[in-house]
């Protein structure tokens, strides 16, 4: 049902049963190729590649920093492996030593779990403030500063490790504190930059940098740790983040109205398609209405469930590859990265398909978000269960883990961008809220994994995979029942609600004539 000429896509639907956001058919759409909005998506993609490199580098470097997963075994005891060593068993990671002069530390499994989860303690603290301030002032400064601070602190990792595990825990928490503003800032920027018909592909392109960064960082971390020593990992990752921040501050603007290199056609198209929802939300936000919003709680709960499995693999997969599968450090990094290559490709493909379904009006926005979320959580859960039955079969285990994470990318144009559907003006703030809750699994999952796998048994790892699968299924059901793609009433200002009522009255009068 096309809207009257001159209305924006974000105008609330006139028909109470209508759930779509129709396209503007009368005006030509500027091509995406070489456009300012595509350049923004690409720079965000690079930024989140760096962000996830900074986040996951410790996961692989930990294998080199500790060398073994436990302190030296006590006298008169033997090491019991969950799986037999592969042919040529001298290639396990224990036989690879660091270059001369590189320190290693006797951290047990529990200490490693706390260190891997430390990042998320800080990450929890700045999500909501970052989203709120980004929605008011614009997100570019917060995204740039967040990456820059995290990158600078990463350079200090070798020093903190030398001072002790408590210092490293504190440093990683501070890194999370700096990085916590990045995703809410991204969402706040897209609320001003992404035309609704292009939201899925633009936002999945920019957000898929996380999976691409993990894919690149995991094998490179193993290679660098093996060749130059683990401290070089943090020096190189930190330097890359600082370099990206400089480029970001030079080329990016908060709003298409203030961008120096955007064409007039593209600027007018973006502003007209987004409408009044593409402006800042001011200092006041409808907190009570948000707290009682069922669609928002559906997003929060589903993200928590999905993130449990994601963070379980992100922080603990290298340890699984090392302790159970006995891959050497270089192979460990490459095999740990394979799932994220698949997820990156699947995320971008899913974004294109989702936008196509919406543009062609095959499904409503609500149906598209629910469909991609349901598939993107249920299929990975099935392969998590399959991993637990693969046992010590190296090929099956790696295949199932890769398929699980790959298919998880299908949920990217689902629940993970739903905040901008239900309240574009408050999208950054809502992302801060949902990501705060969604980060709790990042704190708990590594600790739970360390608890389950304290004895390094296959039974312990089976518990890890079964718990992740069950939580995924629960999230899929919650979102399928309670999710929505409609702009919520509390997301509109009084003037917008009044205008919507006028349009609805005119529409109903025409229907009666």
N, C-alpha and C positions, 0 to 999 in steps of 0.2 A: 504494500500500500504506500505509494509515493506521497511524501509530505508536500504541502503547498510550497510553491517556489519562494525561496528566501529563508526557509527554516533550516536550521542546522540538523545534522544527523543525530546530535545528542538531545534534541527536543524529545520530551517524553511521548510515547505513543499515544495517539488519540483514542484508539480502540482499546478498552480495558483488557481484551483478550490478546491483543497483539504483543509479540515479544521480540520483534526484530527491530533492527536499526536500519531503515531503508537507505539506499544510496541516493546521492544527488545526480539525477540523470541529465540535467540540462547543461551542466558546466563540464568542460573538458578536464580530465584529470592529468596533471603534469606527470611525465614519466618518472619512475623511481631511479633509473640509471643516472648516476652522477649527481643525484639530487642532494640537497642539504640534509633531508631526513634520512636518506640512506647512508650518507657520510657519518651522520651522528650514530646510526646503528653500528656501523663498522668500527668507529672509534670506541664505542661502548663494548663491542665484541672483544676488541684488543684489550681494553681495560679489565674486563672480567676474566679474560685469559690470564692476565698478570695476577689478578686478585686470587684466583684459584691456585695458581702456581705458588703464591705466597702461603696459601692455606695448607696445601697438601705436601709441600716439600719435606716437612718433618716426618710424614708418614713413612716415606722410603728412607730418608736419611737416618731415621731411628735405627734401622737394621745395621747401618754402618757405625752409628754412634755407640751402640750397645754391643755389637758384634754377635752376641747370642741373646736370646730373649730372657735369660735368667742369669743371675750371678753364677760364679763357678760352682758346679755341683759339689756336694759334700763328699768327703772321702768315703771309699767303700760303697759308693752308689754308682749306678750306670744310667746313662741317658736313654730313656724310652721314647721312641718316636711314634707319633700317631700313625704315620704311614711309613712303609719301608723306603729306604733311600733308592732313588732311581738308578738305573745302570750307570756305572761310572760315578758312584756316590761321592767321590771326592770333589764334585762340583757344587756342593751345597754352600750356602753363603758363609758358613763358619770358616771355610778354608780360604776366604778372601780377606786379606789384611789391608789395613789402611796404610798409606805412605808413611814413611818414618816421621816421627814427631807429631802425628795426629792423635789426639787423645781419644780414649773410649771409656765408657762409664758402666758401672755394675748396677744398672737399673733393672728391677724385677718387672714382671708383667703388670702388676698393679700400678707401679710408678709410671710405666709407659702409658697405661690407660689414662691416668690423670694428666700427664703431659700432653697427650693427644687431644684431650677434652678441654684443656685450659683455654684455648683460643675462644671457645664458645661462652665461657664465663664473661669475658669482656664484650663479646659480640652481642650478648643479650641486652647490655646496658644502653646502647646508643641507637637501637633500631627505632623506637618510638620518637625520641627527641629528633633524630635525623629526619624521619618522615615528616614530622610536624613542621620543622624549620624549612625543609626543602619545599613543602607545599606552600609555605608563606613567601619565602625569598627566591625560590628557584633551586634546582638540584645540582647545577654544574659545579658550584664551588664546593659543595659537600662531597660530591663524588670524587672530585679531583684531590681534595685535601685528605679524604679518607684513604685513598690509595697511596698517596705520598707519605702519610704518617706510618702506615703499615709497612711500606717498603723501607723506610728509614730504620724502623725498629728491627726489621728482619736482618739488617746488617749487623746488629748487635747480638745475634743468636749465639755465635761461637763463644763470645765473652760470657754471656749469661750461663751457658752450659758449663763452662769452666768454673764458674763461681758456685754452681750447685743446682740441683734439680728444683729447689724452691725458687731460685732466681729465674730459671728458665720458665717455670710455671707462670711467674708474674709477668715476664716479658711477653709470653704468648697471649696471656689475658689482655695485655695492653694492645697487642696487635689486633685482637678481636674487637677491642674498644674502638680503634680507629677504622676498622673495616665495616663496622656495623651500620654505618650510614649509607653504604654504597647502593644496596638494592632499593631501599626506600627513595633515595635520590634519583635513581634510574626511573622508578615508577612515576615520580613527580614530574620528571622531564617529559616522559612520554604522554602524560596527561595534557601537555601543551603542544606536543609535536606530532603525535600519531593520529592520523585520520582514522576513524572507527573501522572503515573497510580494510585497513592495512595493519591493524593492531597486532594481529596474530603473527604475521611474518616479520614485522619490524621488531617486536618485543622478543620473539623467540630467537631471531638472529642475534640481537644484542645479548640476551641472557645465555645463549648457547656458548658464549665465550668461556663460561665456567667449565663446561664439559671439555671444550677444546684445550683449555689451560691445563686441566687435569691430565688429558691425553698426552700433551707435550711435556709437562713437568715430571710426571712419574718416571718415564724411561730416562729422561735427561738427568734427573736426580740420581738414579742408579748409576748412570754412566759417569757423571761428574764425581760422585762419591768414590767410585772405584778408581778413577784416574787421577784426580786432583786432591781427593780427601773431602770429607763431608762439609767442612767449613766453607769451601768454595761454592757449594750449593746456595747458601744463604747470601753470600756476597753478590753472586750473579743475579739471583732473583730480586734482591733489594735494588740493585742498580737498574734492572729492567723496569721496575715500578717507578722509580724516580724519573727515568727518561720518558715514560708514557705520560706522567703527570705534566711535564713541561709541554708536550705536544697538545694535550687536552686543554690546558689553559690558553694556549695560543689560538686554537681553532673553534672552540665551542661556545655557544651562547645559550642562555636559559630558555629563550622564547624566539619563535620565528620572526616576531616583530622587531627584534633587536639584532638579528643575525646580519652580518655585513656582506655575506656572499650569496644569499638566497635570492632566487629570481622572484619578481613580483607575482607571477602566475602561481608559483608554488606557495608563496606566503599567503596569498589570498585563498587558495584552495584549503590549506591547513586551517586557517583561522575560521573560514566559513563552515567547514565540515565539523570542527570541534565545537564551535559556538561559545557560549558564555561559560561552559564547563572547563574551558581551557585557560582559566584565570586562577590566580591564587585564592586560597580559602580564607584569608584574613587570620586574625588571632583567635577567633572563637570557632569551635567545632561542636557538632551535636553529639556529645559524648554519651548522653543517656540513650538517645535513639540508636547509636551505634552498638552500645552494649546489649540492646534488646533485639538486634537485627539477626534473624535466623540465617539468612544467606551469608552474613559475615562470619558467624560462628561455624557454618559449614566449611568455609574456606579455612579458618583457623585449625579446626580439628583435622581436616583432610591433609593440610600441609604438614602438620605434626606427624601424622601417620606415614606419609610418603617420605618425609625427611629422615625418619628412623632408619629405613633400609638404605637410603642414599648415604647418610653419614656413617652408617655401619661399614659400608664398603669403602667410603672415602678415607676413613681413618685406620681401618683394620685389615683391609685386603692385602697390603704388602706383608703384614705379619702372618696372615694365613698362607700366602704363597711361600713365605720363608719357613715357617715352623712345620706346616703340614705337608705342603707340596714339595718342599726342599729345592726350590728353584734358586739359582745363584742370583746375586744382587742385580746384575744387568738384565737377566731374564725376568727377574721379579718385577723390575720397573716396567718393562715392556708389557708383560702379561697383565699387570695391574692396570695398565693404561688402556688396554683393548676395550673394556666395557665403555669407557668414556668416548672413544672414537665412535662407537656405534651410537651412543646417546646423542652425541653432537650432530651426526648426520640425521638421525631420526627426529630430533627436535626441529631442525630447519625444515625438513620435509613435512612434518606435521603442521607447522605454522602455515605453510603454503596451502596445504589441503584444507585446513580449518577456515582460512580466509576465503578460499574458493567456495566452500559450502555455504558460507554466510552471504557472499556477494551474489551467488546464483539463487539465493533464497531456497536452497534445498532443505536446510534446517534452520531453526531459530538460533539465536546466540546461546540461549539456555541449553538447548539440546546439544549443540556443538561442544560447549564446555563440559557438559556431563558425559557425553560420549567419549571424548578424548581422555577425560580423567578416569572413567571406569576402565577403559582398555589399558591405560597407562599405569594402573595400579594392580589390576587383577592378573595380567599376564606376567609381570615381574614376580608376583607372589608365587605363581605356579613354578617358575624356574628356581626360585629360592628353595622350594621344597625339593625340586629335582636335584639341586646341588647336594642337599643333605643325603640323598640316596646314591650319589655318584661315588661316595667314599674316597678311596685313594686313586681312582681313575683320573689321571692328570688331564687327559683330553676332555672328558665329559665335564669335569669340574670347571675348567676354564671356559668351555663352550656355554655351559648353563649360566655362569656368572656374567659372561659377556652378553648373552641374550637377555638376561634379567635387566641389566642396566640399560641396554639399547632400547628395549621396549618401554622402559620407564620414561624415555624421552617423549613418548606420545602424550604424556600428561602436560607437557609444557604449554600448549595453547589451550589448556583446560583450566584447572584450578589456579595455576600459578600466575595467570594474568587476569583473573576474574575480578580483582579489586577495581580495575579501571572500568569494568562494565557496570558495576553496581553503584559506583560513586566516583566518576572521573575527577572531580574537583578535589576530593580527599584521597585520591589513589595512593599518594606517597605516604600519608599518615596511616592508611589501612594496611599498606605493605609493611610499615614499621610494626604495627600491632601483630599481624599474622606471622611475620618473620620472627618476632620476639618469641611467640609461642612455638613457632617452627624450629627455633634454635635449641629449645630444651632437649630434643633428641640428640643434638650435637654434643651436649654435655653428658647426657646419660648413656648414649649408645656405646661410646668407647669404654666407659667405666663398666657397663654391664658385660660387654664383650670380654674385658679383662677378667671379670669375675667368673664368667662361664668357662673361659679357656685357661684358667689358672694352672690346670694340670696338663695343658697342651694335648688334650685327648680329642679324638674325633667326635665323641659324644658331646663334648662341650661346644664344638663348632656346629653340630647339628642343632643344638638349642638356639644358637645365635641365628641361624637361617630360619628356623621354624618361627621364632618370635617375630622376626622381620616380616615373614610372609603373613602371619596372622594380623599384625598391625596394619599392613597394606590393605588387606581385605576389609577390615573395619573402616578404614578411611574411605574406600571406594563406595561402600554402602551408605555412609553418612552423606557424602556429597551427592550421590544419585538421588537420595530422598529429599534433601533440604537445599541443594544448590540453586542458584538463579543467575540469569544474565541480564535482568532488568535493572534500570536505574531506580534506586530506592527513593521513596518520597523525601526522606530526610537529606538526600544529597542535593536537592534543589533549594534555591533561595526563595523567599516569599514572592518576589517579583516573577521568578520563573514558574512557580506554582500557579500564580494568578494568570500568567500568560497561557499556560497549558490548559487551564480551565476554560479560558476564552476560546481557545482553538477547539477544545473538545465540544463546547457548546455549539460553535459554528458547524462543526463536523456532524453532530447529531441532528441539527436543523436541516442540513443538506440531505441526510439520510431519510428524514421524514417527508421531504418534498417529493 
